[in-house]
Amino acid sequence: MKLLALLLVCLAVSSCLVVVVQACQGHDQPCEGANGSQGNCCGGMHCQKNDPSWAQGRCYYNPGRK
């Protein structure tokens, strides 16, 4: 019975981690999406890529954009 409870707790924790991984990315975190778009960055930030052909960029604020 204790083994079953431990297994259920492990499953619950792992499912919570999956939700955290899917959350939006914060400032200076890796992002995916078109260069200059919001991509998977949190609101108010955009995905900046030094080379638009790259798969990933970094999330940054751009106060000049609305």
PDB file of N, CA, C, O and CB in Angstrom:
ATOM      1  N   MET A   1       0.818  -1.197   0.000  1.00  0.00           N
ATOM      2  CA  MET A   1       0.000   0.000   0.000  1.00  0.00           C
ATOM      3  C   MET A   1       0.868   1.271   0.000  1.00  0.00           C
ATOM      4  O   MET A   1       0.562   2.251  -0.679  1.00  0.00           O
ATOM      5  CB  MET A   1      -0.934  -0.007   1.212  1.00  0.00           C
ATOM      6  N   LYS A   2       1.964   1.225   0.786  1.00  0.00           N
ATOM      7  CA  LYS A   2       2.859   2.380   0.817  1.00  0.00           C
ATOM      8  C   LYS A   2       3.524   2.590  -0.542  1.00  0.00           C
ATOM      9  O   LYS A   2       3.760   3.724  -0.959  1.00  0.00           O
ATOM     10  CB  LYS A   2       3.927   2.203   1.906  1.00  0.00           C
ATOM     11  N   LEU A   3       3.819   1.497  -1.220  1.00  0.00           N
ATOM     12  CA  LEU A   3       4.425   1.593  -2.545  1.00  0.00           C
ATOM     13  C   LEU A   3       3.468   2.248  -3.534  1.00  0.00           C
ATOM     14  O   LEU A   3       3.884   3.056  -4.365  1.00  0.00           O
ATOM     15  CB  LEU A   3       4.835   0.204  -3.048  1.00  0.00           C
ATOM     16  N   LEU A   4       2.199   1.904  -3.445  1.00  0.00           N
ATOM     17  CA  LEU A   4       1.188   2.507  -4.314  1.00  0.00           C
ATOM     18  C   LEU A   4       1.063   4.004  -4.036  1.00  0.00           C
ATOM     19  O   LEU A   4       0.966   4.804  -4.967  1.00  0.00           O
ATOM     20  CB  LEU A   4      -0.176   1.814  -4.120  1.00  0.00           C
ATOM     21  N   ALA A   5       1.066   4.381  -2.767  1.00  0.00           N
ATOM     22  CA  ALA A   5       0.982   5.796  -2.405  1.00  0.00           C
ATOM     23  C   ALA A   5       2.205   6.557  -2.922  1.00  0.00           C
ATOM     24  O   ALA A   5       2.074   7.668  -3.435  1.00  0.00           O
ATOM     25  CB  ALA A   5       0.860   5.956  -0.874  1.00  0.00           C
ATOM     26  N   LEU A   6       3.380   5.965  -2.790  1.00  0.00           N
ATOM     27  CA  LEU A   6       4.599   6.598  -3.286  1.00  0.00           C
ATOM     28  C   LEU A   6       4.559   6.763  -4.803  1.00  0.00           C
ATOM     29  O   LEU A   6       4.982   7.790  -5.332  1.00  0.00           O
ATOM     30  CB  LEU A   6       5.824   5.779  -2.881  1.00  0.00           C
ATOM     31  N   LEU A   7       4.056   5.761  -5.488  1.00  0.00           N
ATOM     32  CA  LEU A   7       3.929   5.829  -6.939  1.00  0.00           C
ATOM     33  C   LEU A   7       2.972   6.943  -7.356  1.00  0.00           C
ATOM     34  O   LEU A   7       3.248   7.671  -8.310  1.00  0.00           O
ATOM     35  CB  LEU A   7       3.449   4.488  -7.492  1.00  0.00           C
ATOM     36  N   LEU A   8       1.864   7.079  -6.658  1.00  0.00           N
ATOM     37  CA  LEU A   8       0.899   8.137  -6.978  1.00  0.00           C
ATOM     38  C   LEU A   8       1.492   9.524  -6.720  1.00  0.00           C
ATOM     39  O   LEU A   8       1.253  10.453  -7.491  1.00  0.00           O
ATOM     40  CB  LEU A   8      -0.385   7.954  -6.154  1.00  0.00           C
ATOM     41  N   VAL A   9       2.253   9.662  -5.654  1.00  0.00           N
ATOM     42  CA  VAL A   9       2.899  10.945  -5.369  1.00  0.00           C
ATOM     43  C   VAL A   9       3.909  11.279  -6.462  1.00  0.00           C
ATOM     44  O   VAL A   9       3.974  12.423  -6.911  1.00  0.00           O
ATOM     45  CB  VAL A   9       3.592  10.913  -3.986  1.00  0.00           C
ATOM     46  N   CYS A  10       4.689  10.307  -6.890  1.00  0.00           N
ATOM     47  CA  CYS A  10       5.661  10.535  -7.967  1.00  0.00           C
ATOM     48  C   CYS A  10       4.972  10.939  -9.264  1.00  0.00           C
ATOM     49  O   CYS A  10       5.456  11.822  -9.973  1.00  0.00           O
ATOM     50  CB  CYS A  10       6.504   9.280  -8.197  1.00  0.00           C
ATOM     51  N   LEU A  11       3.863  10.309  -9.579  1.00  0.00           N
ATOM     52  CA  LEU A  11       3.115  10.670 -10.786  1.00  0.00           C
ATOM     53  C   LEU A  11       2.562  12.082 -10.691  1.00  0.00           C
ATOM     54  O   LEU A  11       2.586  12.825 -11.673  1.00  0.00           O
ATOM     55  CB  LEU A  11       1.976   9.681 -11.025  1.00  0.00           C
ATOM     56  N   ALA A  12       2.066  12.460  -9.522  1.00  0.00           N
ATOM     57  CA  ALA A  12       1.522  13.806  -9.340  1.00  0.00           C
ATOM     58  C   ALA A  12       2.617  14.858  -9.499  1.00  0.00           C
ATOM     59  O   ALA A  12       2.399  15.881 -10.149  1.00  0.00           O
ATOM     60  CB  ALA A  12       0.858  13.935  -7.958  1.00  0.00           C
ATOM     61  N   VAL A  13       3.772  14.622  -8.923  1.00  0.00           N
ATOM     62  CA  VAL A  13       4.884  15.571  -9.029  1.00  0.00           C
ATOM     63  C   VAL A  13       5.358  15.682 -10.473  1.00  0.00           C
ATOM     64  O   VAL A  13       5.619  16.786 -10.952  1.00  0.00           O
ATOM     65  CB  VAL A  13       6.051  15.143  -8.118  1.00  0.00           C
ATOM     66  N   SER A  14       5.472  14.568 -11.164  1.00  0.00           N
ATOM     67  CA  SER A  14       5.937  14.619 -12.552  1.00  0.00           C
ATOM     68  C   SER A  14       4.936  15.336 -13.450  1.00  0.00           C
ATOM     69  O   SER A  14       5.339  16.033 -14.381  1.00  0.00           O
ATOM     70  CB  SER A  14       6.190  13.208 -13.079  1.00  0.00           C
ATOM     71  N   SER A  15       3.644  15.180 -13.190  1.00  0.00           N
ATOM     72  CA  SER A  15       2.654  15.889 -14.009  1.00  0.00           C
ATOM     73  C   SER A  15       2.715  17.386 -13.749  1.00  0.00           C
ATOM     74  O   SER A  15       2.477  18.172 -14.666  1.00  0.00           O
ATOM     75  CB  SER A  15       1.237  15.362 -13.727  1.00  0.00           C
ATOM     76  N   CYS A  16       3.027  17.804 -12.525  1.00  0.00           N
ATOM     77  CA  CYS A  16       3.189  19.229 -12.230  1.00  0.00           C
ATOM     78  C   CYS A  16       4.411  19.791 -12.947  1.00  0.00           C
ATOM     79  O   CYS A  16       4.377  20.924 -13.425  1.00  0.00           O
ATOM     80  CB  CYS A  16       3.313  19.458 -10.712  1.00  0.00           C
ATOM     81  N   LEU A  17       5.476  19.023 -13.027  1.00  0.00           N
ATOM     82  CA  LEU A  17       6.681  19.482 -13.717  1.00  0.00           C
ATOM     83  C   LEU A  17       6.433  19.671 -15.203  1.00  0.00           C
ATOM     84  O   LEU A  17       7.000  20.581 -15.810  1.00  0.00           O
ATOM     85  CB  LEU A  17       7.820  18.496 -13.505  1.00  0.00           C
ATOM     86  N   VAL A  18       5.607  18.839 -15.796  1.00  0.00           N
ATOM     87  CA  VAL A  18       5.283  18.972 -17.217  1.00  0.00           C
ATOM     88  C   VAL A  18       4.561  20.285 -17.457  1.00  0.00           C
ATOM     89  O   VAL A  18       4.820  20.949 -18.461  1.00  0.00           O
ATOM     90  CB  VAL A  18       4.420  17.784 -17.703  1.00  0.00           C
ATOM     91  N   VAL A  19       3.664  20.679 -16.566  1.00  0.00           N
ATOM     92  CA  VAL A  19       2.939  21.940 -16.704  1.00  0.00           C
ATOM     93  C   VAL A  19       3.905  23.110 -16.596  1.00  0.00           C
ATOM     94  O   VAL A  19       3.780  24.076 -17.348  1.00  0.00           O
ATOM     95  CB  VAL A  19       1.830  22.055 -15.637  1.00  0.00           C
ATOM     96  N   VAL A  20       4.863  23.047 -15.682  1.00  0.00           N
ATOM     97  CA  VAL A  20       5.838  24.122 -15.524  1.00  0.00           C
ATOM     98  C   VAL A  20       6.691  24.257 -16.773  1.00  0.00           C
ATOM     99  O   VAL A  20       7.000  25.376 -17.181  1.00  0.00           O
ATOM    100  CB  VAL A  20       6.726  23.872 -14.302  1.00  0.00           C
ATOM    101  N   VAL A  21       7.073  23.167 -17.381  1.00  0.00           N
ATOM    102  CA  VAL A  21       7.897  23.195 -18.586  1.00  0.00           C
ATOM    103  C   VAL A  21       7.150  23.854 -19.738  1.00  0.00           C
ATOM    104  O   VAL A  21       7.774  24.496 -20.584  1.00  0.00           O
ATOM    105  CB  VAL A  21       8.325  21.776 -18.976  1.00  0.00           C
ATOM    106  N   GLN A  22       5.834  23.712 -19.789  1.00  0.00           N
ATOM    107  CA  GLN A  22       5.049  24.266 -20.882  1.00  0.00           C
ATOM    108  C   GLN A  22       4.732  25.748 -20.687  1.00  0.00           C
ATOM    109  O   GLN A  22       4.192  26.381 -21.594  1.00  0.00           O
ATOM    110  CB  GLN A  22       3.768  23.489 -21.031  1.00  0.00           C
ATOM    111  N   ALA A  23       5.055  26.307 -19.532  1.00  0.00           N
ATOM    112  CA  ALA A  23       4.745  27.704 -19.249  1.00  0.00           C
ATOM    113  C   ALA A  23       5.568  28.626 -20.150  1.00  0.00           C
ATOM    114  O   ALA A  23       6.551  28.207 -20.761  1.00  0.00           O
ATOM    115  CB  ALA A  23       5.010  28.027 -17.765  1.00  0.00           C
ATOM    116  N   CYS A  24       5.143  29.897 -20.219  1.00  0.00           N
ATOM    117  CA  CYS A  24       5.880  30.858 -21.041  1.00  0.00           C
ATOM    118  C   CYS A  24       7.261  31.113 -20.447  1.00  0.00           C
ATOM    119  O   CYS A  24       7.505  30.873 -19.265  1.00  0.00           O
ATOM    120  CB  CYS A  24       5.097  32.183 -21.164  1.00  0.00           C
ATOM    121  N   GLN A  25       8.144  31.597 -21.286  1.00  0.00           N
ATOM    122  CA  GLN A  25       9.534  31.832 -20.898  1.00  0.00           C
ATOM    123  C   GLN A  25       9.719  33.274 -20.443  1.00  0.00           C
ATOM    124  O   GLN A  25       9.150  34.191 -21.035  1.00  0.00           O
ATOM    125  CB  GLN A  25      10.487  31.513 -22.067  1.00  0.00           C
ATOM    126  N   GLY A  26      10.511  33.478 -19.392  1.00  0.00           N
ATOM    127  CA  GLY A  26      10.772  34.805 -18.843  1.00  0.00           C
ATOM    128  C   GLY A  26      11.959  35.489 -19.508  1.00  0.00           C
ATOM    129  O   GLY A  26      12.512  34.995 -20.490  1.00  0.00           O
ATOM    130  N   HIS A  27      12.340  36.648 -18.946  1.00  0.00           N
ATOM    131  CA  HIS A  27      13.422  37.470 -19.496  1.00  0.00           C
ATOM    132  C   HIS A  27      14.731  36.691 -19.593  1.00  0.00           C
ATOM    133  O   HIS A  27      15.139  36.024 -18.642  1.00  0.00           O
ATOM    134  CB  HIS A  27      13.625  38.717 -18.637  1.00  0.00           C
ATOM    135  N   ASP A  28      15.379  36.781 -20.739  1.00  0.00           N
ATOM    136  CA  ASP A  28      16.669  36.152 -21.040  1.00  0.00           C
ATOM    137  C   ASP A  28      16.616  34.626 -20.955  1.00  0.00           C
ATOM    138  O   ASP A  28      17.626  33.979 -20.678  1.00  0.00           O
ATOM    139  CB  ASP A  28      17.729  36.674 -20.090  1.00  0.00           C
ATOM    140  N   GLN A  29      15.438  34.059 -21.193  1.00  0.00           N
ATOM    141  CA  GLN A  29      15.278  32.609 -21.239  1.00  0.00           C
ATOM    142  C   GLN A  29      15.185  32.172 -22.699  1.00  0.00           C
ATOM    143  O   GLN A  29      14.795  32.974 -23.548  1.00  0.00           O
ATOM    144  CB  GLN A  29      14.014  32.155 -20.437  1.00  0.00           C
ATOM    145  N   PRO A  30      15.532  30.927 -23.013  1.00  0.00           N
ATOM    146  CA  PRO A  30      15.440  30.459 -24.400  1.00  0.00           C
ATOM    147  C   PRO A  30      14.001  30.442 -24.893  1.00  0.00           C
ATOM    148  O   PRO A  30      13.086  30.103 -24.142  1.00  0.00           O
ATOM    149  CB  PRO A  30      16.046  29.065 -24.529  1.00  0.00           C
ATOM    150  N   CYS A  31      13.803  30.806 -26.148  1.00  0.00           N
ATOM    151  CA  CYS A  31      12.454  30.836 -26.721  1.00  0.00           C
ATOM    152  C   CYS A  31      12.466  30.200 -28.104  1.00  0.00           C
ATOM    153  O   CYS A  31      13.513  30.036 -28.729  1.00  0.00           O
ATOM    154  CB  CYS A  31      11.919  32.288 -26.799  1.00  0.00           C
ATOM    155  N   GLU A  32      11.284  29.852 -28.554  1.00  0.00           N
ATOM    156  CA  GLU A  32      11.085  29.349 -29.909  1.00  0.00           C
ATOM    157  C   GLU A  32       9.973  30.160 -30.545  1.00  0.00           C
ATOM    158  O   GLU A  32       8.971  30.466 -29.898  1.00  0.00           O
ATOM    159  CB  GLU A  32      10.747  27.822 -29.916  1.00  0.00           C
ATOM    160  N   GLY A  33      10.144  30.500 -31.786  1.00  0.00           N
ATOM    161  CA  GLY A  33       9.171  31.297 -32.518  1.00  0.00           C
ATOM    162  C   GLY A  33       9.906  32.156 -33.529  1.00  0.00           C
ATOM    163  O   GLY A  33      11.136  32.187 -33.556  1.00  0.00           O
ATOM    164  N   ALA A  34       9.150  32.847 -34.350  1.00  0.00           N
ATOM    165  CA  ALA A  34       9.756  33.712 -35.366  1.00  0.00           C
ATOM    166  C   ALA A  34      10.503  34.864 -34.700  1.00  0.00           C
ATOM    167  O   ALA A  34      10.099  35.339 -33.639  1.00  0.00           O
ATOM    168  CB  ALA A  34       8.678  34.258 -36.333  1.00  0.00           C
ATOM    169  N   ASN A  35      11.587  35.308 -35.320  1.00  0.00           N
ATOM    170  CA  ASN A  35      12.369  36.423 -34.794  1.00  0.00           C
ATOM    171  C   ASN A  35      11.494  37.663 -34.669  1.00  0.00           C
ATOM    172  O   ASN A  35      10.861  38.073 -35.641  1.00  0.00           O
ATOM    173  CB  ASN A  35      13.584  36.711 -35.695  1.00  0.00           C
ATOM    174  N   GLY A  36      11.452  38.262 -33.486  1.00  0.00           N
ATOM    175  CA  GLY A  36      10.654  39.456 -33.241  1.00  0.00           C
ATOM    176  C   GLY A  36       9.236  39.176 -32.805  1.00  0.00           C
ATOM    177  O   GLY A  36       8.541  40.094 -32.369  1.00  0.00           O
ATOM    178  N   SER A  37       8.774  37.928 -32.907  1.00  0.00           N
ATOM    179  CA  SER A  37       7.416  37.592 -32.462  1.00  0.00           C
ATOM    180  C   SER A  37       7.436  37.281 -30.971  1.00  0.00           C
ATOM    181  O   SER A  37       8.503  37.180 -30.366  1.00  0.00           O
ATOM    182  CB  SER A  37       6.845  36.385 -33.266  1.00  0.00           C
ATOM    183  N   GLN A  38       6.256  37.131 -30.383  1.00  0.00           N
ATOM    184  CA  GLN A  38       6.197  36.762 -28.972  1.00  0.00           C
ATOM    185  C   GLN A  38       6.671  35.325 -28.777  1.00  0.00           C
ATOM    186  O   GLN A  38       7.239  35.005 -27.734  1.00  0.00           O
ATOM    187  CB  GLN A  38       4.768  36.932 -28.428  1.00  0.00           C
ATOM    188  N   GLY A  39       6.451  34.461 -29.753  1.00  0.00           N
ATOM    189  CA  GLY A  39       6.847  33.057 -29.624  1.00  0.00           C
ATOM    190  C   GLY A  39       6.291  32.460 -28.345  1.00  0.00           C
ATOM    191  O   GLY A  39       5.104  32.623 -28.062  1.00  0.00           O
ATOM    192  N   ASN A  40       7.106  31.780 -27.571  1.00  0.00           N
ATOM    193  CA  ASN A  40       6.639  31.244 -26.297  1.00  0.00           C
ATOM    194  C   ASN A  40       7.152  32.073 -25.121  1.00  0.00           C
ATOM    195  O   ASN A  40       7.271  31.566 -24.005  1.00  0.00           O
ATOM    196  CB  ASN A  40       7.079  29.791 -26.145  1.00  0.00           C
ATOM    197  N   CYS A  41       7.457  33.355 -25.374  1.00  0.00           N
ATOM    198  CA  CYS A  41       7.853  34.276 -24.307  1.00  0.00           C
ATOM    199  C   CYS A  41       6.610  34.782 -23.584  1.00  0.00           C
ATOM    200  O   CYS A  41       5.523  34.823 -24.159  1.00  0.00           O
ATOM    201  CB  CYS A  41       8.677  35.465 -24.876  1.00  0.00           C
ATOM    202  N   CYS A  42       6.776  35.165 -22.324  1.00  0.00           N
ATOM    203  CA  CYS A  42       5.665  35.733 -21.563  1.00  0.00           C
ATOM    204  C   CYS A  42       5.267  37.077 -22.171  1.00  0.00           C
ATOM    205  O   CYS A  42       6.031  37.676 -22.928  1.00  0.00           O
ATOM    206  CB  CYS A  42       6.046  35.898 -20.064  1.00  0.00           C
ATOM    207  N   GLY A  43       4.073  37.540 -21.835  1.00  0.00           N
ATOM    208  CA  GLY A  43       3.536  38.775 -22.384  1.00  0.00           C
ATOM    209  C   GLY A  43       4.475  39.964 -22.227  1.00  0.00           C
ATOM    210  O   GLY A  43       5.132  40.108 -21.196  1.00  0.00           O
ATOM    211  N   GLY A  44       4.539  40.803 -23.235  1.00  0.00           N
ATOM    212  CA  GLY A  44       5.380  41.984 -23.205  1.00  0.00           C
ATOM    213  C   GLY A  44       6.795  41.740 -23.687  1.00  0.00           C
ATOM    214  O   GLY A  44       7.578  42.684 -23.795  1.00  0.00           O
ATOM    215  N   MET A  45       7.142  40.500 -23.978  1.00  0.00           N
ATOM    216  CA  MET A  45       8.490  40.185 -24.449  1.00  0.00           C
ATOM    217  C   MET A  45       8.415  39.600 -25.855  1.00  0.00           C
ATOM    218  O   MET A  45       7.361  39.142 -26.297  1.00  0.00           O
ATOM    219  CB  MET A  45       9.199  39.196 -23.484  1.00  0.00           C
ATOM    220  N   HIS A  46       9.537  39.625 -26.539  1.00  0.00           N
ATOM    221  CA  HIS A  46       9.598  39.023 -27.868  1.00  0.00           C
ATOM    222  C   HIS A  46      10.824  38.124 -27.963  1.00  0.00           C
ATOM    223  O   HIS A  46      11.769  38.248 -27.184  1.00  0.00           O
ATOM    224  CB  HIS A  46       9.634  40.113 -28.969  1.00  0.00           C
ATOM    225  N   CYS A  47      10.786  37.226 -28.924  1.00  0.00           N
ATOM    226  CA  CYS A  47      11.865  36.260 -29.135  1.00  0.00           C
ATOM    227  C   CYS A  47      12.900  36.887 -30.066  1.00  0.00           C
ATOM    228  O   CYS A  47      12.634  37.094 -31.250  1.00  0.00           O
ATOM    229  CB  CYS A  47      11.316  34.915 -29.728  1.00  0.00           C
ATOM    230  N   GLN A  48      14.072  37.185 -29.528  1.00  0.00           N
ATOM    231  CA  GLN A  48      15.138  37.828 -30.294  1.00  0.00           C
ATOM    232  C   GLN A  48      16.156  36.780 -30.735  1.00  0.00           C
ATOM    233  O   GLN A  48      16.686  36.028 -29.917  1.00  0.00           O
ATOM    234  CB  GLN A  48      15.826  38.940 -29.458  1.00  0.00           C
ATOM    235  N   LYS A  49      16.420  36.743 -32.034  1.00  0.00           N
ATOM    236  CA  LYS A  49      17.429  35.828 -32.579  1.00  0.00           C
ATOM    237  C   LYS A  49      18.480  36.651 -33.303  1.00  0.00           C
ATOM    238  O   LYS A  49      18.145  37.482 -34.147  1.00  0.00           O
ATOM    239  CB  LYS A  49      16.786  34.773 -33.540  1.00  0.00           C
ATOM    240  N   ASN A  50      19.739  36.429 -32.984  1.00  0.00           N
ATOM    241  CA  ASN A  50      20.814  37.128 -33.695  1.00  0.00           C
ATOM    242  C   ASN A  50      20.898  36.670 -35.140  1.00  0.00           C
ATOM    243  O   ASN A  50      21.321  37.429 -36.013  1.00  0.00           O
ATOM    244  CB  ASN A  50      22.158  36.902 -32.997  1.00  0.00           C
ATOM    245  N   ASP A  51      20.499  35.439 -35.394  1.00  0.00           N
ATOM    246  CA  ASP A  51      20.440  34.887 -36.746  1.00  0.00           C
ATOM    247  C   ASP A  51      19.046  34.289 -36.910  1.00  0.00           C
ATOM    248  O   ASP A  51      18.741  33.292 -36.256  1.00  0.00           O
ATOM    249  CB  ASP A  51      21.579  33.803 -36.996  1.00  0.00           C
ATOM    250  N   PRO A  52      18.180  34.865 -37.765  1.00  0.00           N
ATOM    251  CA  PRO A  52      16.803  34.372 -37.901  1.00  0.00           C
ATOM    252  C   PRO A  52      16.683  32.900 -38.278  1.00  0.00           C
ATOM    253  O   PRO A  52      15.614  32.312 -38.111  1.00  0.00           O
ATOM    254  CB  PRO A  52      16.094  35.182 -38.921  1.00  0.00           C
ATOM    255  N   SER A  53      17.759  32.288 -38.786  1.00  0.00           N
ATOM    256  CA  SER A  53      17.683  30.872 -39.149  1.00  0.00           C
ATOM    257  C   SER A  53      17.817  29.959 -37.924  1.00  0.00           C
ATOM    258  O   SER A  53      17.569  28.758 -38.023  1.00  0.00           O
ATOM    259  CB  SER A  53      18.772  30.535 -40.168  1.00  0.00           C
ATOM    260  N   TRP A  54      18.202  30.509 -36.785  1.00  0.00           N
ATOM    261  CA  TRP A  54      18.343  29.701 -35.579  1.00  0.00           C
ATOM    262  C   TRP A  54      16.987  29.210 -35.100  1.00  0.00           C
ATOM    263  O   TRP A  54      15.984  29.907 -35.252  1.00  0.00           O
ATOM    264  CB  TRP A  54      19.038  30.500 -34.473  1.00  0.00           C
ATOM    265  N   ALA A  55      16.950  28.013 -34.522  1.00  0.00           N
ATOM    266  CA  ALA A  55      15.702  27.461 -33.986  1.00  0.00           C
ATOM    267  C   ALA A  55      15.298  28.168 -32.700  1.00  0.00           C
ATOM    268  O   ALA A  55      14.106  28.339 -32.443  1.00  0.00           O
ATOM    269  CB  ALA A  55      15.846  25.956 -33.732  1.00  0.00           C
ATOM    270  N   GLN A  56      16.264  28.583 -31.890  1.00  0.00           N
ATOM    271  CA  GLN A  56      15.960  29.224 -30.615  1.00  0.00           C
ATOM    272  C   GLN A  56      16.581  30.605 -30.535  1.00  0.00           C
ATOM    273  O   GLN A  56      17.601  30.893 -31.163  1.00  0.00           O
ATOM    274  CB  GLN A  56      16.448  28.366 -29.456  1.00  0.00           C
ATOM    275  N   GLY A  57      15.933  31.453 -29.742  1.00  0.00           N
ATOM    276  CA  GLY A  57      16.449  32.780 -29.453  1.00  0.00           C
ATOM    277  C   GLY A  57      16.356  33.019 -27.960  1.00  0.00           C
ATOM    278  O   GLY A  57      16.345  32.068 -27.179  1.00  0.00           O
ATOM    279  N   ARG A  58      16.289  34.296 -27.548  1.00  0.00           N
ATOM    280  CA  ARG A  58      16.160  34.667 -26.144  1.00  0.00           C
ATOM    281  C   ARG A  58      15.005  35.640 -26.001  1.00  0.00           C
ATOM    282  O   ARG A  58      14.752  36.453 -26.891  1.00  0.00           O
ATOM    283  CB  ARG A  58      17.476  35.285 -25.601  1.00  0.00           C
ATOM    284  N   CYS A  59      14.304  35.555 -24.873  1.00  0.00           N
ATOM    285  CA  CYS A  59      13.172  36.449 -24.598  1.00  0.00           C
ATOM    286  C   CYS A  59      13.686  37.774 -24.036  1.00  0.00           C
ATOM    287  O   CYS A  59      14.433  37.792 -23.057  1.00  0.00           O
ATOM    288  CB  CYS A  59      12.171  35.787 -23.604  1.00  0.00           C
ATOM    289  N   TYR A  60      13.281  38.883 -24.661  1.00  0.00           N
ATOM    290  CA  TYR A  60      13.663  40.214 -24.194  1.00  0.00           C
ATOM    291  C   TYR A  60      12.478  41.153 -24.299  1.00  0.00           C
ATOM    292  O   TYR A  60      11.588  40.973 -25.131  1.00  0.00           O
ATOM    293  CB  TYR A  60      14.858  40.761 -25.001  1.00  0.00           C
ATOM    294  N   TYR A  61      12.487  42.175 -23.422  1.00  0.00           N
ATOM    295  CA  TYR A  61      11.498  43.247 -23.508  1.00  0.00           C
ATOM    296  C   TYR A  61      11.926  44.199 -24.605  1.00  0.00           C
ATOM    297  O   TYR A  61      13.121  44.407 -24.816  1.00  0.00           O
ATOM    298  CB  TYR A  61      11.342  43.995 -22.149  1.00  0.00           C
ATOM    299  N   ASN A  62      10.979  44.770 -25.295  1.00  0.00           N
ATOM    300  CA  ASN A  62      11.264  45.776 -26.302  1.00  0.00           C
ATOM    301  C   ASN A  62      10.287  46.917 -26.075  1.00  0.00           C
ATOM    302  O   ASN A  62       9.181  46.883 -26.615  1.00  0.00           O
ATOM    303  CB  ASN A  62      11.152  45.196 -27.759  1.00  0.00           C
ATOM    304  N   PRO A  63      10.661  47.937 -25.286  1.00  0.00           N
ATOM    305  CA  PRO A  63       9.730  49.002 -24.939  1.00  0.00           C
ATOM    306  C   PRO A  63       9.233  49.807 -26.130  1.00  0.00           C
ATOM    307  O   PRO A  63       8.209  50.483 -26.020  1.00  0.00           O
ATOM    308  CB  PRO A  63      10.371  49.917 -23.970  1.00  0.00           C
ATOM    309  N   GLY A  64       9.924  49.758 -27.264  1.00  0.00           N
ATOM    310  CA  GLY A  64       9.487  50.511 -28.431  1.00  0.00           C
ATOM    311  C   GLY A  64       8.351  49.854 -29.199  1.00  0.00           C
ATOM    312  O   GLY A  64       7.746  50.492 -30.060  1.00  0.00           O
ATOM    313  N   ARG A  65       8.050  48.596 -28.908  1.00  0.00           N
ATOM    314  CA  ARG A  65       6.989  47.875 -29.633  1.00  0.00           C
ATOM    315  C   ARG A  65       5.712  47.848 -28.819  1.00  0.00           C
ATOM    316  O   ARG A  65       5.743  47.867 -27.588  1.00  0.00           O
ATOM    317  CB  ARG A  65       7.430  46.436 -29.965  1.00  0.00           C
ATOM    318  N   LYS A  66       4.594  47.804 -29.515  1.00  0.00           N
ATOM    319  CA  LYS A  66       3.306  47.679 -28.826  1.00  0.00           C
ATOM    320  C   LYS A  66       2.526  46.549 -29.417  1.00  0.00           C
ATOM    321  O   LYS A  66       1.409  46.274 -28.979  1.00  0.00           O
ATOM    322  CB  LYS A  66       2.498  48.975 -28.906  1.00  0.00           C
TER     323      LYS A  66
END
